[in-house]
Amino acid sequence: MTEFIHLHNHTHYSLMDGAASVKALVMAAKKQGMQSVAITDHGVMYGVPEFYRKCKEEGIKPIIGMEAYIVLDRSRSEKTKQEEVNGRKKKQYQHLILLAKNMTGYKNLIKLSTIGFLEGYYYRPRIDMEVLRQYSEGLICTSACLGGIVSHFIAENEPEKAEKIARDFKELFGDDFYLELQDHGLEKDKLILHAVPRLAKKLDIPLIATNDCHYISKDDALAHNVLVHLSDKTGEVDFRKLRYGTDQLYFKSAAEMKSLFREWPASIENTLAIDEKIDLNLDNKENHFPEFPIPDDSPAKDLDGYMEYLAHEGLKKKFHEITPEIKQRFDFEVATIRDMGFSGYFLIVQDFINAAKNMGIPVGPGRGSAAGSLVAYSLGITNVDPLKYNLLFERFLNPARRSMPDIDVDFADDQRGDVIDYVKRKYGDENVAQIITFSRLSSKQAIRDVARVLRLPLTMVDKITKVIPAKFGKVLSIDEALELPDLKWIRDSQEEDIKNLITFARKLENLNRNHSKHAAGVIITSKKVSDIVPLSRAEGQTEIVTQFNMKELESSGLLKMDFLGLRTLTIIRDAIKMVEEIHGVTINIDDIPDNDAKTFELFSRGQTTGIFQFESAPMREYLRKLRPESISDLAAMNALYRPGPMEFIDDFIDRKAGRKKIEYAHPLLEGILKETYGIIVYQEQVIQIANVIAGMSLADADLLRRAMGKKDLETMKKQEEKFIKGAVENNVPAHSAREIFANIDKFANYGFNKSHAVAYSVVAYQTAYLKANYTAEFLASNLSHEMKNKDKIAIFLEECRKLHIDVLPPDVNNPSVSFTLEEGSIRFGLSAVRNVGVNVVEEIIRTRKKIGRKFTSLFDFTSSVNTRTVNKRAMEGLVLAGAFDSIHPNRKALFESIETALDYGGRAQEYLEKITDSLFGASEDMMQISEPELRFTEDWSEAERLRQEREMLGFYLTGHPLRKYELEANSFSTIRLGEAGEMADEDAGGLERVVGVVTEVNVKLDKKGNKMAFLTINDLTGACECMMFSSVYEKCGEMLEPEKVFLFQGYTEKAGDNLKLRLENVIPVEASRDMLTKYIEIIIDRDNHTPEIISELEPVLKKHKGNLPVHIRLLSSGEYDDQKFRLRSITVSNNPGTIEEITRLVGENFVKLAVSKI
């Protein structure tokens, strides 16, 4: 029999304070035989749905509440700084516990939590007495902890105020107000335990005993202390010194609580009395879908009829002839949608998508399994023909598994908000909200955070985290990681620091760390969202979000939509605008031919920088081998290029090329697997195999696929028996059926959603089409949308160079905010220049239009523009970035004349104002203002010009220190810095080489007083931070200088999306050729190198005799042949003249230096 119930409990939804998961709290109550348990997180209801569900699963009665923050003597809207009393800040809010007795109380709790965030937020979500009185019905109130509405004033020696507040709350809540007793062994607890029972007796207010539970076990106290210190950025903390001053904030047993409060037995019994009062049932989930308005002139009068009418009208536009096959599929989908009650859902989605299109907002062709629906295609929700690509409706909406459909939609990222605003206008602003999401402590993050609090060295932390891999996109848990051979030293370690690190990280792993706004999720409801779920604001943001996450909202019967912002659509839109402006060609990207030869040639050459989903270096190499010929080929590669199925890519390529025989386990599989050359690539193929081989319906086959993914052994055994039985009835031998079942079971983990792969490959094809046919426009659009990403800019600038597209420096006489086209070249946008904001660029553009001519000099410029806007810092940035080069080529002369020019500009504009105002013209002294001369000085060296250019732009533009070392860079570098962020975490840690230029060096002393260095290096694609420890610095650190080029060798380390190098060796680039070159490789392209060129090669090689072997490699149609051979009778010298002459003959991309180890 239950003797006590905990009514004051914090979970990890009390962010960075509660160290108990919801599951741990519920299981602790169950273990101790408590029939009920409460959740009372700080000011929030984040964890309520998960808590309610978990309690029900475990047979525990859930008590829903929160520990609210209340301001007692002022309005919730007042935001005044904390007063100081005797040197201590006086809190302007107190705590109180609110518990929902019934549904009315639950809804009032939602209102109070929402108001706290939306109207009362000031460091904490605060309510006041006004709203508490308004929404007090159905709530039980208790006086909370030491910071509570009564205890706080007793502790502050204000007993009269404490009594008045207790009277006020008794008047408000009557018999549902309780005074809390807590005893955590603190000095102030003794004071409260002395005064509160007397006050309770005096005012006839019942007592309850609680423990301010923040963790489950007493052993968790130190881990909890580490958690609360994670937000301390100084690192100057002693984790052993408990911030809360006690280790008693745990989930105590009933016996412990009875012993603690034996003087007040009623306080224990009253917890049961409160439990008896509570009767709250949240199991009745009603749908809160908004009502879609049917137009008055519609031939259909209900949602089902109107959805079918619109879909049928769309179907007639999509297909010239509606064949029996199309009609059968359409009728089946319509019947399923109507039967499942989702016609309104489809109408709502098609409405905001078509509204977006009408507003000129780009919409993606589809995303996820919705692209498999013919009805969605007919309604304009998607733009991928599911029949053409053999996509399955059942993968999207399964009639055998009733669940909400999930249609995710991509919009241009800079117009996503416009679509949400449309939805708000249509359904009501208060009926629409975005969704919260929580970030949890992964194993790596937990280890890093705990190590910071424990003040452990970063090198040790990196040594641990860099070897923790991800499996199927999920980072291994700490327990899983400790089974790895590379972390055996952790398991065996007896060091106290290591033991503490792992112990605390284990306890904190998977707890919530922070919250934010979900990137896409939006809910639309039939009434105010705050009538159904509590609202808050995303951390650090103004947007209103739900307090329940996406998963919980869907299970609560709310309509969830994913409005995703996809930059690729914005890039496509702006590239098309440029094409229309420059060429007068109007492109409808949804109507481009799907068999454009130039586009597939681009894919086959691997020229996919900027191509959606196909940009990475390994993907480019695979594309060169695959030579895709259709969107289906692209979709298969898109699906295979991910952890797991990547191992089948080479097999896929060999089968397509005819180098490997395509075999099928049974003839019936050919029709399903033919397009992927006999390899199971898609989830849909698993479904189709079960359908064709075992005779299962597509709906049942989808349930089989889902069961395979979950690896439920008992269910799997039943499914296997059903599969084999159906296969045998279909004349498939039992042994073949078992083999096929085992095969699809294996691929169920790897298989990708075909509908999504096809839809996103369509987007990829669209970007490639633009790049292949309108290259400059496409690259200019990419550059404009990557202005803040210096590494991306560097990659695109290098791509422009490779494709022979000139990128012109910024120019005040051709001003624009973003990148523009000029006679086939790309002009750099002025706003990319450091210290030059959009307002500066707009002022320059305005002035150019006003004067109707180009600026003729620096002084003409300063006398024309508003120099309060275009100030000295902006002028310096423009000059150093080359924006005045078209006016005068000497940047140093321009730079040293800026102050003179600004002074002249000010006087000239003042003169102009006066002469305009004067009735009699200029006075004699005004007439003497004449334009000064530029200060005469010799220009900076090229190296200095490039350095300053890089400082102003973030990268080199008009040149690059690596240009004359490109052969070394291409031959010796094993990574490209601009692409290093794409490296998987598990691939980091290897020894790599890169030829780069030093852009920054910071020399410091380590703990032993030895020199070490932190430096930044650049290659032609991006930048990277490097660390050089003292042992390496001693042998090669002194040679490091900015703007000098070296070959760097070091171990890679991932830090988020950034890559760092821990340097082991540095070699001057001039010395690297002799040290590393093993032989020269000359690539002969059968398609481009004529017999005349090849015949000229031998005498050139013989002319430059030396000791270096020469290897020939043959290239045909963009692919390397297996033929590679050494010229036995010829060796050449390794001097620059040799390479230069060979390169002049065969081309710069056809000569490489093969590497030997350093």
Residue, then its C-alpha position, 0 to 999 in steps of 0.5 A: m500500500t502506498e504510504f507517500i507520494h512525491l509531489h515536487n519533482h524535476t526532470h531534465y525538462s528543467l533544463m540544465d537543472g533536473a538530472a533525471s529523465v522522465k523514464a527514470l522518475v517513473m521507474a523510481a516511483k514504480k520501484q518504490g511501490m508508489q501508486s502516483v507521482a508528479i512532474t513539476d518542472h520549472g515554469v514549463m510543461y515540456g515533459v508532460p506528454e512523455f511523462y503521462r504516456k510513460c506513467k500509463e505504460e507502467g501503471i502509475k497515476p500521472i500527476i501533472g503540474m509545474e513549479a511556477y515563477i510568480v511576482l507577488d508585488r508587481s505586474r508580470s509585464e514589469k522588467t526591472k533589475q534586481e535590487e540589492v539588499n546587504g550586498r545580495k541580489k533580491k529575487q523578484y520572483q518566488h516559486l509555487i507548485l501548481l497541480a492539475k486536479n482535472m481537465t479544467g485545471y490542466k487547461n488553466l495550467i497550460k494558460l499560465s505557463t503560456i502567459g509566463f513566457l509570452e507576457g511575463y518573461y524576464y530571465r524566467p517565465r513569470i506569472d502574477m496574481e492577476v492571471l493566477r486568480q483568473y486561471s486558478e480553477g481546478l488547480i491545487c497550489t503548494s508553497a514550494c521550496l526555500g524560494g517559495i511564496v511563503s518560505h522565502f519571506i520567512a528565510e528573509n525574516e519577513p514573517e508578517k509578509a509570509e503570513k499575509i501571502a499565506r492568507d491570500f493564497k488560502e483565500l484564493f485556493g481554499d482547501d486546495f492550498y497547502l504549505e510545503l515542508q522540506d528538509h535537505g539538511l540546510e540551515k535555512d530548512k531548520l528555520i522553515l521547519h520551525a515557522v511553517p507548521r506554526l503558521a499552518k496551525k494558525l491559519d488552518i492550512p494543511l501541510i505536505a511533505t516534499n523533497d525537491c527532487h532533482y535526481i533519482s539517487k543520492d549517488d547522482a548528486l555530483a553528476h547533478n552538480v556537474l550538470v548545473h555547472l555546464s552553463d558556467k563558461t569560466g571553467e573556474v569551478d570545483f565540481r565537488k563543491l555542491r552549488y545547492g549545498t546538499d546531496q539530499l535532492y533525490f527521490k527518497s523512499a516513503a520510509e525516508m520521508k516518514s522518518l524525516f517528517r515524523e513530527w508532522p505525520a499529517s504532512i505525509e498523509n496529505t500527499l495521499a489526500i492530494d492524490e485522491k483529489i486528482d482526476l485527470n484523463l488525457d487519453n481521449k485524443e480528439n483531432h484539432f484539424p482546422e476547417f478547410p473552407i469550401p468555396d461557395d461556387s464549388p460543385a462539391k459540398d463536403l471535404d471528400g467531394y471537393m478534394e476528389y474534384l480538385a484532384h480529378e481536375g489536376l489529373k486531367k491537366k497532368f495526363h493527356e490520356i487517363t488510362p485504366e491503369i492511371k484511373q485505377r491508381f487514382d481511384f484507390e488513392v482517393a478511396t483510401i484518403r477518404d476512408m482514413g478521413f484525410s481529405g481535409y489534410f490534403l486540401i489544406v496542404q494543396d492550398f498553401i502550396n498553390a498559394a506559394k506558387n501564385m506568390g512566386i515562391p519556389v516550391g520543391p518537387g517533393r520530399g519524402s514518401a508523399a512523392g509516391s502519391l498520384v493524388a498529391y501529384s494531381l493536386g500540385i502538392t508534388n511535381v514528380d510523376p509516381l507512375k513514371y518512377n514506379l513509386l508506391f502510395e502505400r509507402f506514404l499512406n498505408p490503409a493497413r496502418r492508420s496514422m497521420p500522413d506526413i507531407d513535408v514541403d520545401f520552399a525557397d529559404d528566404q520566403r518560407g516565412d511568407v508561406i507561414d504568414y499566409v497560413k496565419r492569415k487564412y486560419g488565424d494568427e493564434n491558431v498557428a505555431q512553430i514547434i520546439t525541439f530539444s537537443r540532448l547530450s550525445s556521448k561525445q557532447a557529454i564527455r566534452d561538457v563534463a571534461r570542461v567542468l572537470r578541467l581536463p585537457l582538451t587533447m585527452v578529450d579529443k583522443i576519446t571523442k574522435v574515435i567514437p563513430a556514428k552508426f546509421g547516423k547516430v553516435l554510439s553511446i558511451d557504453e557501446a563506445l567503451e567496447l571499442p578496442d581504441l578505448k580499451w585504455i579508458r576501460d582499464s584506467q585507474e586514474e580518478d579523473i578518467k573514472n569521474l569523466i566516464t561516470f558523470a558523462r554516463k549519468l548525463e548522457n541523453l539528458n536535454r541540454n537546450h531547446s530551440k525552434h524546429a527547423a521546419g515544424v508548424i502546427i495549424t489548429s481549429k482554435k487557439v493553440s494555447d487552448i490545446v498545448p502550452l506555448s513558449r519562445a525558442e531560446g534566444q529567439t522571438e518566435i512563439v513555439t509549442q512547449f511540446n515537441m513534434k512527436e508529442l504534438e502528433s500523438s495529441g491529434l494536432l495537424k503538423m506540417d513541415f515547412l522547410g527552407l531549402r536554399t537550393l530553391t532560392i539559388i535556382r530562382d535567382a539563377i533563372k532571374m539572371v538568365e531572363e534578364i541577360h538572355g531574355v530566356t524564360i525558364n520554367i524549371d519544372d518543365i525542363p527536358d529530363n534527358d539533357a545531354k549536357t547535364f548528364e555529361l556534367f554529372s559524368r565528369g563529376q563537375t558537381t560543385g554546387i549541385f544539390q546532394f552531389e557535391s562531395a569529393p567521393m560522390r564526384e569520383y563515383l559519378r565519374k565511374l557511374r556515368p549516369e544517364s537518367i534521373s533514375d541513375l541519380a536517384a539510385m546513387n543518391a540512395l546508396y551514398r550513405p552509411g551502410p549501402m555505400e559498400f554496394i556502390d562499386d558493385f552497382i557501377d560494375r553491373k551498370a557498366g557490364r563488368k559484372k553479371i546481373e543475377y536474380a535470386h528468382p526470375l520474378l525479381e527482375g521486374i523489380l530490381k532491373e532498374t538498380y541492376g539486381i541490387i536492392v536499393y530502395q525500401e519500396q523494392v522490399i515492399q514490392i518483393a514481398n508483394v510479388i514473391a509472397g503474394m502479400s498486399l502492398a499494405d501488408a508488405d509495408l508492415l513487414r518492412r517496418a517490422m524488419g527495421k525494428k528487428d523485433l525477433e518474435t514478430m520477424k519469425k511470424q513474418e518469415e513464416k507468413f512470407i515463406k508460406g505465401a511464396v510457396e503458394n506462389n510456386v517459389p521454392a521454400h529454400s529460394a523464399r528463405e534466401i530472398f527473405a534473408n536478403i530483404d531483411k538485410f537490406a531493410n536496414y539500408g534501403f532508402n525511401k525511393s520517393h524521396a531519392v527521386a524527388y531530391s534527384v530531380v532537384a539535383y538535376q535541375t541545378a545541374y541543368l542550370k550549371a551545364n547550360y547557364t554556368a555563369e548565372f548558376l555560379a553567380s547565384n551560388l556565390s551570392h547566397e554563400m556570401k557569409n561562408k568564406d570557405k564556400i566562396a573559395i570553393f566556388l571561386e576555384e570552380c569558376r577558374k576551372l570552368h574559365i569564368d572570370v571573377l572580377p573584383p568588386d567595383v564602385n563603378n559597377p556596384s551591386v549588393s550581390f554577385t552579378l554578371e558582366e559580359g560572361s564574367i562574374r562581378f563580385g558583390l560589394s557587400a562581401v567586403r569587410n566593413v561594407g554593409v548593405n547600407v553602404v552599397e545602397e548609397i553607392i548605387r543611389t549616387r551612381k544613379k543620381i549622377g548618371r555616370k561613372f566615378t572618375s576619381l577617388f575625390d569625385f567619389t567622396s564628393s558625390v556619396n554621403t560620407r557619413t554612410v560611406n565612412k573611412r572604414a568602409m572606404e579602406g575596405l573598398v580600396l584594399a579589396g580592389a573596388f577602386d582598381s577601375i579608377h586607379p590601379n595603385r591601391k597604396a596611393l588610393f589608401e594613403s589618400i583616403e583622409t584627404a579625399l574624405d576632407y575634400g568630399g566634405r568641403a565640396q559637398e558643403y560648397l555645393e549646399k551653399i552655392t545652391d542656397s546662395l542668391f548671388g553664387a559662390s564667394e571667392d574662397m568657395m571658388q578656390i576648392s579644387e580636386p587634390e592629387l593622389r599621393f604619389t607612392e609606389d604600389w604594394s607588392e603583389a604579396e602584400r596586395l593579396r594579403q590585404e585583399r584576403e583580409m577584406l574579403g576573407f579569401y584571395l580573389t585577384g590571385h593566390p600564393l598557391r597558383k605557382y604551386e598548383l602541381e604540388a597542391n594537386s599531387f601532394s595534398t590528400i585533402r581539400l580544406g574547403e571540403a574537409g567539413e564533409m569528412a565523417d567523424e569516424d574518418a577523422g584522426g588520420l594522417e593527411r597532407v595539404v599544400g597551403v599558405v600560412t595566413e596567421v601565426n600565433v606563437k604561445l608558451d605551453k605549460k612548460g614554457n616551450k614555444m608552440a603555435f596556432l596557425t591558420i592555413n589556406d589552400l585553393t578551396g578554403a581554410c583550416e586551423c592548425m595546432m603545432f605542439s612544442s616538439v614539432y615547433e622546435k624543429c620547424g616552427e621558426m620558419l613559419e611566416p604569413e603568406k609563405v607556402f608549405l607542405f603541412q602534414g598532420y592528424t585531422e580532428k573534427a570540431g563540429d563541421n570544422l576540421k583542424l590539423r594537429l601538425e607533425n611536420v612542415i616542409p617548404v613547398e620548394a623542397s617538397r618536390d624533391m622529397l616526395t616525388k617518386y615518379i612523374e605520371i602523364i595522363i594521355d586522354r584518348d579523346n583529346h590528345t592527338p597522335e601529333i601531341i603524343s609523338e611530340l612527347e618523347p623528344v621532350l622527355k628525352k631532352h630533360k634527362g634525369n633520375l625520375p621515372v615516367h609513368i603513362r596512364l590512359l584515359s578514355s571517355g573520362e574514365y581511367d583504363d586499367q592500362k598504366f605503364r612505366l617508360r622503361s628507357i626514359t627518366v627525367s629531371n625534377n626541375p620546374g622547366t621539365i614539368e613546365e614543358i610537359t604541361r605545355l604539351v599535354g595540359e595542366n590537368f594531365v601531369k601529376l607527381a606521384v608521392s613517396k612517403i615523407 
